[in-house]
Amino acid sequence: MTHLHAGDFLLRPFTARDAPTFAAAVRESSSSVGRWMDWAHAAFSEADALAWFAACDSGRVAGSSHEFGIFGSDGYSFVGGAGLNQFNARHGFCNLGYWVRERAQRQGVASAAVATLARYAFDDLKLSRVEIVIADGNAPSVGVAEKAGAPYECLARNRLMLHGRSVDAHVFALLPSDISPS
């Protein structure tokens, strides 16, 4: 299994033993993360976490997604999640998403994950473009994309479904030339 080092953090696939910590982090973050990711709700359970981990494993095997937990350098202190998904094989691009548990926000977690996953997408997966699509109003995530050096492309109308309705979203994109070598 792929493990990626991201500065002071380690990105690795989830294991069943991560379920209690993952579920607690989602519940802790439901008021901040849940505003932008409707799966992050106050009743999120360990069973929900295990179902997500199974979907991540299936996606990795199928090559349709590469989802990782973000952990402290010890590999166990859970701080968030990030991944590559929504692959367009014909045109060589994908989406990059991230979230950080509330108590670890504003510590460079998402920025480190974005830089590392972009390098992985370009160097290992041989993609030519990585998009970061952010619901309008999500200023913290916009800040992460900007800090990562992702050029802003547009505000796309009705680009995302969030809490059962279409919302506009900012589209940022990274190209191999936008990232520094590892």
N, CA, C and O of each residue as an XYZ file, in Angstrom:
728
protein
N       0.836     -1.189      0.000
C       0.000      0.000      0.000
C       0.877      1.247      0.000
O       1.954      1.277      0.595
N       0.392      2.248     -0.670
C       1.126      3.501     -0.795
C       1.033      4.323      0.481
O      -0.049      4.557      1.019
N       2.193      4.750      0.948
C       2.299      5.705      2.049
C       3.049      6.910      1.497
O       4.083      6.749      0.848
N       2.547      8.106      1.744
C       3.163      9.318      1.223
C       3.551     10.230      2.389
O       2.747     10.486      3.286
N       4.779     10.709      2.361
C       5.236     11.636      3.392
C       4.952     13.058      2.928
O       5.306     13.446      1.814
N       4.306     13.829      3.799
C       3.891     15.198      3.489
C       4.384     16.117      4.598
O       3.619     16.479      5.491
N       5.635     16.488      4.548
C       6.205     17.315      5.605
C       6.146     16.585      6.928
O       6.717     15.503      7.068
N       5.460     17.168      7.906
C       5.325     16.559      9.233
C       4.191     15.543      9.309
O       3.851     15.076     10.395
N       3.608     15.201      8.173
C       2.436     14.324      8.151
C       2.683     13.108      7.258
O       3.548     13.114      6.382
N       1.901     12.080      7.513
C       1.943     10.858      6.718
C       0.555     10.616      6.146
O      -0.435     10.613      6.878
N       0.487     10.414      4.837
C      -0.761     10.039      4.189
C      -0.700      8.544      3.970
O       0.228      8.032      3.343
N      -1.702      7.841      4.493
C      -1.729      6.387      4.325
C      -3.170      5.920      4.216
O      -4.087      6.602      4.676
N      -3.371      4.747      3.602
C      -4.725      4.188      3.555
C      -5.243      3.927      4.973
O      -4.471      3.683      5.901
N      -6.549      3.984      5.110
C      -7.186      3.708      6.393
C      -7.169      2.216      6.689
O      -7.189      1.387      5.779
N      -7.131      1.889      7.976
C      -7.300      0.512      8.432
C      -8.466      0.499      9.419
O      -8.869      1.547      9.923
N      -8.992     -0.661      9.686
C     -10.143     -0.777     10.593
C      -9.858     -0.156     11.963
O     -10.768      0.381     12.593
N      -8.624     -0.222     12.427
C      -8.318      0.340     13.748
C      -8.436      1.867     13.789
O      -8.456      2.460     14.868
N      -8.514      2.513     12.595
C      -8.681      3.975     12.534
C     -10.133      4.412     12.725
O     -10.395      5.598     12.924
N     -11.077      3.477     12.668
C     -12.503      3.834     12.671
C     -12.931      4.656     13.891
O     -13.614      5.664     13.714
N     -12.562      4.276     15.119
C     -13.011      5.089     16.264
C     -12.502      6.528     16.212
O     -13.256      7.465     16.475
N     -11.226      6.703     15.873
C     -10.644      8.040     15.818
C     -11.222      8.848     14.668
O     -11.494     10.040     14.814
N     -11.410      8.195     13.518
C     -11.993      8.865     12.348
C     -13.405      9.357     12.683
O     -13.740     10.515     12.433
N     -14.227      8.471     13.249
C     -15.608      8.844     13.587
C     -15.631      9.988     14.596
O     -16.432     10.913     14.464
N     -14.764      9.934     15.594
C     -14.708     11.012     16.585
C     -14.285     12.331     15.937
O     -14.814     13.387     16.283
N     -13.338     12.277     15.000
C     -12.871     13.490     14.312
C     -13.988     14.099     13.469
O     -14.141     15.319     13.425
N     -14.762     13.255     12.806
C     -15.880     13.761     11.996
C     -16.908     14.426     12.911
O     -17.381     15.524     12.618
N     -17.252     13.772     14.008
C     -18.235     14.367     14.932
C     -17.718     15.692     15.493
O     -18.464     16.666     15.587
N     -16.441     15.721     15.862
C     -15.811     16.934     16.391
C     -15.892     18.081     15.378
O     -16.002     19.247     15.756
N     -15.837     17.739     14.104
C     -15.723     18.727     13.031
C     -17.018     18.958     12.271
O     -17.017     19.635     11.243
N     -18.110     18.412     12.753
C     -19.363     18.492     11.986
C     -19.819     19.931     11.749
O     -20.428     20.222     10.719
N     -19.534     20.827     12.680
C     -19.993     22.210     12.488
C     -19.128     22.965     11.479
O     -19.625     23.876     10.817
N     -17.862     22.616     11.344
C     -17.006     23.305     10.368
C     -16.932     22.525      9.056
O     -17.262     23.070      8.003
N     -16.517     21.297      9.097
C     -16.393     20.477      7.883
C     -17.769     20.143      7.321
O     -17.959     20.158      6.104
N     -18.723     19.845      8.183
C     -20.057     19.448      7.735
C     -20.790     20.507      6.938
O     -21.697     20.188      6.170
N     -20.418     21.730      7.105
C     -21.030     22.806      6.315
C     -20.708     22.619      4.832
O     -21.506     22.989      3.971
N     -19.538     22.043      4.533
C     -19.056     21.923      3.157
C     -19.049     20.492      2.637
O     -18.918     20.269      1.434
N     -19.188     19.534      3.528
C     -19.200     18.114      3.148
C     -20.346     17.468      3.906
O     -20.244     17.234      5.110
N     -21.445     17.177      3.202
C     -22.659     16.766      3.900
C     -22.576     15.402      4.569
O     -23.459     15.062      5.356
N     -21.565     14.621      4.291
C     -21.388     13.342      4.979
C     -20.850     13.544      6.402
O     -20.944     12.638      7.230
N     -20.292     14.716      6.688
C     -19.687     14.993      7.999
C     -20.757     15.549      8.937
O     -20.956     16.761      9.023
N     -21.440     14.648      9.636
C     -22.543     15.055     10.509
C     -22.294     14.597     11.945
O     -21.444     13.743     12.196
N     -23.040     15.168     12.873
C     -22.828     14.942     14.306
C     -23.110     13.519     14.757
O     -22.692     13.132     15.848
N     -23.813     12.723     13.942
C     -24.116     11.334     14.315
C     -23.225     10.333     13.587
O     -23.523      9.139     13.586
N     -22.143     10.790     12.972
C     -21.243      9.906     12.222
C     -20.714      8.811     13.155
O     -20.219      9.096     14.246
N     -20.826      7.560     12.710
C     -20.494      6.419     13.572
C     -19.261      5.661     13.080
O     -18.753      5.910     11.987
N     -18.798      4.737     13.907
C     -17.704      3.859     13.498
C     -18.130      3.002     12.307
O     -17.310      2.714     11.435
N     -19.386      2.596     12.256
C     -19.884      1.832     11.107
C     -19.816      2.679      9.841
O     -19.479      2.169      8.772
N     -20.136      3.978      9.951
C     -20.000      4.884      8.800
C     -18.541      4.951      8.355
O     -18.244      4.929      7.160
N     -17.642      5.032      9.320
C     -16.211      5.084      9.005
C     -15.776      3.814      8.287
O     -15.085      3.885      7.271
N     -16.168      2.664      8.799
C     -15.788      1.392      8.169
C     -16.356      1.280      6.755
O     -15.697      0.742      5.866
N     -17.560      1.777      6.543
C     -18.145      1.767      5.194
C     -17.319      2.654      4.255
O     -17.082      2.291      3.103
N     -16.888      3.809      4.749
C     -16.039      4.696      3.943
C     -14.707      4.024      3.629
O     -14.230      4.093      2.497
N     -14.107      3.379      4.618
C     -12.824      2.701      4.395
C     -12.966      1.616      3.333
O     -12.080      1.448      2.495
N     -14.074      0.879      3.363
C     -14.318     -0.168      2.364
C     -14.452      0.456      0.971
O     -13.934     -0.088     -0.004
N     -15.140      1.589      0.878
C     -15.261      2.283     -0.408
C     -13.891      2.767     -0.883
O     -13.590      2.704     -2.075
N     -13.073      3.243      0.035
C     -11.716      3.679     -0.319
C     -10.894      2.509     -0.854
O     -10.196      2.645     -1.859
N     -10.977      1.362     -0.184
C     -10.239      0.175     -0.624
C     -10.698     -0.263     -2.015
O      -9.873     -0.585     -2.870
N     -12.009     -0.275     -2.238
C     -12.552     -0.662     -3.546
C     -12.096      0.303     -4.633
O     -11.720     -0.119     -5.727
N     -12.128      1.580     -4.336
C     -11.688      2.589     -5.306
C     -10.219      2.456     -5.649
O      -9.828      2.622     -6.804
N      -9.400      2.155     -4.642
C      -7.960      1.983     -4.872
C      -7.712      0.779     -5.775
O      -6.917      0.853     -6.712
N      -8.399     -0.336     -5.489
C      -8.245     -1.551     -6.289
C      -8.690     -1.307     -7.728
O      -8.041     -1.762     -8.670
N      -9.798     -0.587     -7.894
C     -10.331     -0.310     -9.237
C      -9.550      0.792     -9.954
O      -9.680      0.955    -11.167
N      -8.740      1.545     -9.211
C      -8.014      2.661     -9.805
C      -8.881      3.890    -10.021
O      -8.508      4.793    -10.769
N     -10.046      3.927     -9.362
C     -10.961      5.053     -9.546
C     -10.801      6.136     -8.485
O     -11.358      7.225     -8.620
N     -10.048      5.846     -7.436
C      -9.761      6.854     -6.413
C      -8.551      6.417     -5.597
O      -8.228      5.233     -5.499
N      -7.907      7.402     -5.028
C      -6.772      7.172     -4.128
C      -7.010      8.054     -2.914
O      -6.613      9.219     -2.892
N      -7.664      7.486     -1.900
C      -8.046      8.224     -0.693
C      -7.099      7.853      0.443
O      -6.717      6.693      0.600
N      -6.731      8.851      1.222
C      -5.775      8.652      2.307
C      -6.252      9.325      3.580
O      -6.950     10.338      3.544
N      -5.861      8.741      4.706
C      -5.971      9.439      5.970
C      -4.714     10.274      6.118
O      -3.644      9.890      5.646
N      -4.847     11.415      6.773
C      -3.679     12.246      7.076
C      -3.397     12.072      8.563
O      -4.257     12.314      9.410
N      -2.186     11.650      8.855
C      -1.795     11.341     10.223
C      -0.538     12.124     10.586
O       0.205     12.574      9.715
N      -0.315     12.277     11.896
C       0.944     12.853     12.350
C       2.086     11.958     11.898
O       1.852     10.865     11.383
N       3.299     12.404     12.082
C       4.461     11.654     11.610
C       4.560     10.264     12.234
O       5.258      9.397     11.707
N       3.862     10.045     13.362
C       3.861      8.721     13.988
C       3.004      7.714     13.224
O       3.076      6.512     13.477
N       2.184      8.215     12.280
C       1.322      7.341     11.488
C       0.030      6.956     12.168
O      -0.744      6.180     11.608
N      -0.237      7.478     13.377
C      -1.433      7.094     14.128
C      -2.310      8.252     14.565
O      -3.516      8.067     14.727
N      -1.752      9.440     14.764
C      -2.522     10.593     15.227
C      -3.297     11.161     14.043
O      -2.723     11.836     13.188
N      -4.606     10.886     13.991
C      -5.419     11.262     12.842
C      -5.725     12.757     12.838
O      -6.198     13.306     13.833
N      -5.446     13.421     11.689
C      -5.714     14.857     11.580
C      -6.632     15.223     10.413
O      -7.137     16.345     10.371
N      -6.861     14.312      9.469
C      -7.751     14.640      8.357
C      -7.720     13.599      7.264
O      -7.185     12.504      7.434
N      -8.300     13.959      6.148
C      -8.346     13.061      5.006
C      -8.138     13.836      3.717
O      -8.455     15.022      3.636
N      -7.608     13.163      2.717
C      -7.395     13.792      1.413
C      -7.341     12.699      0.361
O      -6.998     11.553      0.652
N      -7.681     13.065     -0.852
C      -7.629     12.053     -1.891
C      -7.759     12.600     -3.286
O      -8.076     13.768     -3.513
N      -7.500     11.707     -4.204
C      -7.651     11.956     -5.634
C      -8.819     11.097     -6.093
O      -8.870      9.904     -5.791
N      -9.759     11.696     -6.821
C     -10.941     10.963     -7.248
C     -11.505     11.597     -8.517
O     -10.924     12.538     -9.059
N     -12.622     11.086     -8.980
C     -13.284     11.595    -10.183
C     -12.307     11.673    -11.353
O     -12.183     12.705    -12.014
N     -11.623     10.570    -11.590
C     -10.628     10.506    -12.661
C     -11.282     10.569    -14.041
O     -12.319      9.951    -14.284
N     -10.665     11.317    -14.920
C     -11.031     11.333    -16.331
C      -9.815     10.776    -17.070
O      -8.882     11.507    -17.404
N      -9.847      9.467    -17.316
C      -8.692      8.790    -17.923
C      -8.413      9.306    -19.330
O      -7.255      9.467    -19.714
N      -9.440      9.560    -20.078
C      -9.256     10.019    -21.464
C      -8.474     11.326    -21.541
O      -7.618     11.507    -22.407
N      -8.787     12.234    -20.616
C      -8.168     13.555    -20.662
C      -7.092     13.765    -19.590
O      -6.516     14.849    -19.498
N      -6.823     12.753    -18.793
C      -5.699     12.790    -17.860
C      -5.807     13.769    -16.713
O      -4.839     14.457    -16.388
N      -6.985     13.841    -16.089
C      -7.098     14.709    -14.924
C      -7.987     14.074    -13.862
O      -8.675     13.084    -14.107
N      -7.949     14.674    -12.671
C      -8.781     14.202    -11.560
C      -9.084     15.368    -10.636
O      -8.612     16.487    -10.838
N      -9.884     15.079     -9.619
C     -10.207     16.011     -8.557
C      -9.328     15.711     -7.351
O      -8.979     14.557     -7.105
N      -8.973     16.738     -6.605
C      -8.236     16.575     -5.347
C      -9.089     17.202     -4.253
O      -9.451     18.375     -4.336
N      -9.409     16.417     -3.225
C     -10.201     16.915     -2.109
C      -9.482     16.713     -0.792
O      -8.570     15.892     -0.694
N      -9.890     17.460      0.218
C      -9.251     17.388      1.531
C     -10.191     17.897      2.605
O     -11.093     18.692      2.341
N      -9.964     17.425      3.819
C     -10.645     17.969      4.995
C      -9.727     17.773      6.184
O      -8.918     16.846      6.207
N      -9.851     18.644      7.169
C      -8.994     18.592      8.355
C      -9.881     18.689      9.584
O     -10.762     19.545      9.668
N      -9.634     17.796     10.537
C     -10.427     17.830     11.761
C     -10.265     19.175     12.451
O      -9.226     19.826     12.339
N     -11.294     19.576     13.158
C     -11.353     20.928     13.709
C     -10.126     21.304     14.541
O      -9.587     22.397     14.367
N      -9.682     20.444     15.423
C      -8.573     20.828     16.304
C      -7.213     20.871     15.600
O      -6.234     21.330     16.189
N      -7.138     20.402     14.360
C      -5.878     20.439     13.610
C      -5.903     21.462     12.475
O      -4.945     21.557     11.707
N      -6.987     22.225     12.362
C      -7.080     23.218     11.295
C      -6.099     24.357     11.537
O      -5.742     24.661     12.675
N      -5.670     24.983     10.437
C      -4.736     26.121     10.462
C      -3.348     25.734     10.950
O      -2.649     26.536     11.568
N      -2.954     24.480     10.663
C      -1.620     24.019     11.039
C      -0.832     23.502      9.829
O       0.189     22.832      9.994
N      -1.298     23.807      8.627
C      -0.585     23.399      7.419
C      -0.872     21.991      6.948
O      -0.213     21.494      6.035
N      -1.852     21.340      7.559
C      -2.174     19.950      7.216
C      -2.645     19.841      5.768
O      -2.089     19.068      4.988
N      -3.666     20.613      5.411
C      -4.233     20.525      4.059
C      -3.224     20.949      3.008
O      -3.140     20.326      1.950
N      -2.464     21.988      3.274
C      -1.459     22.445      2.305
C      -0.421     21.368      2.031
O      -0.037     21.145      0.883
N       0.030     20.704      3.082
C       1.006     19.624      2.905
C       0.401     18.483      2.108
O       1.064     17.911      1.242
N      -0.853     18.144      2.388
C      -1.514     17.056      1.666
C      -1.707     17.399      0.194
O      -1.497     16.546     -0.668
N      -2.106     18.638     -0.109
C      -2.318     19.045     -1.497
C      -1.015     18.943     -2.287
O      -1.000     18.383     -3.383
N       0.062     19.471     -1.750
C       1.345     19.429     -2.452
C       1.786     17.987     -2.709
O       2.258     17.662     -3.799
N       1.631     17.143     -1.718
C       2.058     15.750     -1.842
C       1.181     14.981     -2.819
O       1.692     14.222     -3.642
N      -0.130     15.168     -2.737
C      -1.025     14.451     -3.653
C      -0.878     14.935     -5.092
O      -1.002     14.143     -6.025
N      -0.617     16.217     -5.278
C      -0.402     16.718     -6.641
C       0.850     16.070     -7.239
O       0.833     15.631     -8.389
N       1.920     16.011     -6.469
C       3.142     15.339     -6.962
C       2.858     13.881     -7.287
O       3.316     13.376     -8.312
N       2.113     13.204     -6.433
C       1.755     11.804     -6.665
C       0.942     11.669     -7.956
O       1.181     10.761     -8.752
N      -0.014     12.569     -8.159
C      -0.846     12.523     -9.367
C      -0.004     12.697    -10.629
O      -0.226     12.007    -11.624
N       0.947     13.604    -10.591
C       1.751     13.866    -11.775
C       2.874     12.847    -11.959
O       3.067     12.327    -13.058
N       3.612     12.562    -10.892
C       4.782     11.682    -11.003
C       4.421     10.206    -11.102
O       4.995      9.483    -11.916
N       3.484      9.755    -10.289
C       3.167      8.325    -10.234
C       1.986      7.935    -11.113
O       2.014      6.891    -11.764
N       0.953      8.764    -11.134
C      -0.247      8.433    -11.906
C      -0.207      9.002    -13.322
O      -1.062      8.691    -14.151
N       0.799      9.842    -13.587
C       1.036     10.407    -14.928
C      -0.134     11.246    -15.444
O      -0.432     11.232    -16.638
N      -0.787     11.965    -14.554
C      -1.878     12.854    -14.957
C      -1.303     14.190    -15.427
O      -0.153     14.516    -15.135
N      -2.103     14.949    -16.147
C      -1.648     16.239    -16.651
C      -2.359     17.419    -15.984
O      -2.016     18.575    -16.233
N      -3.353     17.124    -15.133
C      -4.121     18.196    -14.497
C      -4.777     17.661    -13.230
O      -5.271     16.533    -13.205
N      -4.779     18.469    -12.192
C      -5.465     18.146    -10.948
C      -6.348     19.338    -10.599
O      -5.862     20.459    -10.449
N      -7.652     19.086    -10.472
C      -8.591     20.150    -10.140
C      -8.936     20.129     -8.654
O      -9.036     19.072     -8.032
N      -9.110     21.315     -8.114
C      -9.608     21.490     -6.750
C     -10.890     22.304     -6.897
O     -10.853     23.464     -7.308
N     -12.019     21.690     -6.560
C     -13.327     22.315     -6.749
C     -13.916     22.590     -5.363
O     -14.095     21.671     -4.563
N     -14.214     23.862     -5.088
C     -14.568     24.298     -3.739
C     -15.885     25.071     -3.760
O     -16.040     26.028     -4.519
N     -16.822     24.651     -2.929
C     -18.114     25.345     -2.843
C     -17.911     26.823     -2.540
O     -17.087     27.197     -1.705
N     -18.681     27.654     -3.236
C     -18.614     29.092     -3.018
C     -18.904     29.392     -1.547
O     -19.869     28.880     -0.979
N     -18.069     30.217     -0.946
C     -18.222     30.571      0.462
C     -17.258     29.845      1.379
O     -17.098     30.244      2.532
N     -16.611     28.791      0.903
C     -15.685     28.013      1.725
C     -14.295     28.667      1.683
O     -13.375     28.165      1.038
N     -14.172     29.785      2.378
C     -12.939     30.571      2.363
C     -11.707     29.789      2.844
O     -10.641     29.944      2.248
N     -11.800     28.954      3.894
C     -10.604     28.220      4.304
C     -10.049     27.303      3.197
O      -8.836     27.232      3.002
N     -10.931     26.612      2.484
C     -10.459     25.735      1.406
C      -9.912     26.530      0.232
O      -8.950     26.107     -0.410
N     -10.515     27.677     -0.055
C      -9.966     28.548     -1.102
C      -8.552     28.968     -0.717
O      -7.655     28.983     -1.561
N      -8.353     29.306      0.551
C      -7.024     29.680      1.033
C      -6.004     28.569      0.846
O      -4.854     28.834      0.496
N      -6.416     27.331      1.076
C      -5.514     26.192      0.886
C      -5.118     26.075     -0.588
O      -3.940     25.908     -0.906
N      -6.097     26.162     -1.481
C      -5.805     26.059     -2.917
C      -4.855     27.168     -3.356
O      -3.920     26.929     -4.120
N      -5.100     28.376     -2.873
C      -4.226     29.497     -3.228
C      -2.821     29.278     -2.684
O      -1.838     29.508     -3.388
N      -2.723     28.834     -1.434
C      -1.409     28.595     -0.819
C      -0.652     27.501     -1.569
O       0.577     27.527     -1.638
N      -1.388     26.542     -2.130
C      -0.764     25.461     -2.887
C      -0.279     25.925     -4.259
O       0.389     25.180     -4.977
N      -0.621     27.165     -4.614
C      -0.191     27.682     -5.907
C      -1.086     27.270     -7.057
O      -0.682     27.351     -8.217
N      -2.298     26.827     -6.753
C      -3.229     26.411     -7.798
C      -3.878     27.649     -8.408
O      -4.582     28.380     -7.711
N      -3.654     27.893     -9.684
C      -4.289     29.054    -10.314
C      -5.819     28.931    -10.305
O      -6.379     27.855    -10.514
N      -6.467     30.063    -10.059
C      -7.920     30.140    -10.070
C      -8.383     30.190    -11.517
O      -7.841     30.945    -12.324
N      -9.386     29.384    -11.841
C      -9.885     29.360    -13.206
C     -11.261     29.986    -13.356
O     -11.482     30.762    -14.285
N     -12.192     29.666    -12.461
C     -13.536     30.222    -12.642
C     -14.425     29.908    -11.445
O     -14.082     29.113    -10.570
N     -15.576     30.564    -11.446
C     -16.670     30.199    -10.559
C     -17.672     29.476    -11.457
O     -18.325     30.098    -12.295
N     -17.786     28.173    -11.279
C     -18.673     27.351    -12.116
C     -20.050     27.284    -11.466
O     -20.177     26.938    -10.292
N     -21.068     27.615    -12.234
C     -22.425     27.628    -11.710
C     -22.946     26.207    -11.518
O     -22.715     25.326    -12.346
N     -23.651     26.004    -10.411
C     -24.250     24.698    -10.084
C     -23.271     23.542    -10.260
O     -23.641     22.501    -10.805
N     -22.049     23.705     -9.815
C     -20.995     22.711    -10.037
C     -21.034     21.559     -9.037
O     -20.637     20.443     -9.375
N     -21.500     21.804     -7.820
C     -21.522     20.778     -6.776
C     -22.927     20.609     -6.206
O     -23.743     21.531     -6.231
N     -23.189     19.403     -5.688
C     -24.401     19.163     -4.900
C     -23.975     19.195     -3.439
O     -23.060     18.478     -3.035
N     -24.632     20.018     -2.663
C     -24.296     20.155     -1.255
C     -25.586     20.259     -0.460
O     -26.390     21.165     -0.675
N     -25.774     19.328      0.454
C     -26.980     19.275      1.285
C     -28.248     19.300      0.421
O     -29.221     19.987      0.730
N     -28.203     18.530     -0.668
C     -29.373     18.346     -1.510
C     -29.671     19.448     -2.506
O     -30.739     19.457     -3.118
N     -28.743     20.377     -2.678
C     -28.996     21.422     -3.673
C     -27.723     21.741     -4.455
O     -26.611     21.551     -3.964
N     -27.909     22.221     -5.664
C     -26.782     22.617     -6.501
C     -26.217     23.939     -6.002
O     -26.958     24.871     -5.691
N     -24.892     24.002     -5.932
C     -24.225     25.237     -5.506
C     -23.108     25.571     -6.488
O     -22.557     24.694     -7.153
N     -22.793     26.844     -6.560
C     -21.672     27.291     -7.377
C     -20.372     26.868     -6.697
O     -20.319     26.705     -5.478
N     -19.327     26.694     -7.502
C     -18.044     26.272     -6.941
C     -16.887     26.927     -7.682
O     -16.927     27.129     -8.895
N     -15.868     27.249     -6.919
C     -14.628     27.787     -7.476
C     -13.805     26.623     -8.001
O     -13.692     25.585     -7.349
N     -13.233     26.804     -9.183
C     -12.383     25.779     -9.775
C     -10.953     26.311     -9.835
O     -10.674     27.339    -10.451
N     -10.068     25.585     -9.182
C      -8.635     25.829     -9.235
C      -8.030     24.610     -9.926
O      -8.611     23.526     -9.872
N      -6.889     24.765    -10.565
C      -6.262     23.601    -11.196
C      -4.749     23.715    -11.110
O      -4.166     24.788    -11.265
N      -4.141     22.569    -10.858
C      -2.687     22.467    -10.859
C      -2.251     21.683    -12.085
O      -2.897     20.713    -12.482
N      -1.146     22.119    -12.677
C      -0.488     21.410    -13.767
C       0.890     21.005    -13.260
O       1.367     21.566    -12.273
N       1.531     20.058    -13.901
C       2.867     19.662    -13.436
C       3.824     20.850    -13.277
O       4.650     20.856    -12.364
N       3.721     21.837    -14.142
C       4.608     23.013    -14.075
C       4.315     23.911    -12.871
O       5.117     24.787    -12.550
N       3.175     23.704    -12.200
C       2.800     24.547    -11.057
C       3.390     24.081     -9.736
O       3.352     24.814     -8.747
N       3.934     22.873     -9.708
C       4.431     22.357     -8.435
C       5.947     22.250     -8.468
O       6.551     22.053     -9.522
N       6.543     22.384     -7.299
C       8.000     22.257     -7.218
C       8.354     20.777     -7.146
O       7.581     19.970     -6.631
N       9.525     20.430     -7.663
C       9.923     19.017     -7.622
C      10.089     18.538     -6.178
O      10.385     19.321     -5.275
N       9.893     17.240     -5.987
C       9.999     16.685     -4.630
C      11.423     16.577     -4.170
O      11.678     16.130     -3.052
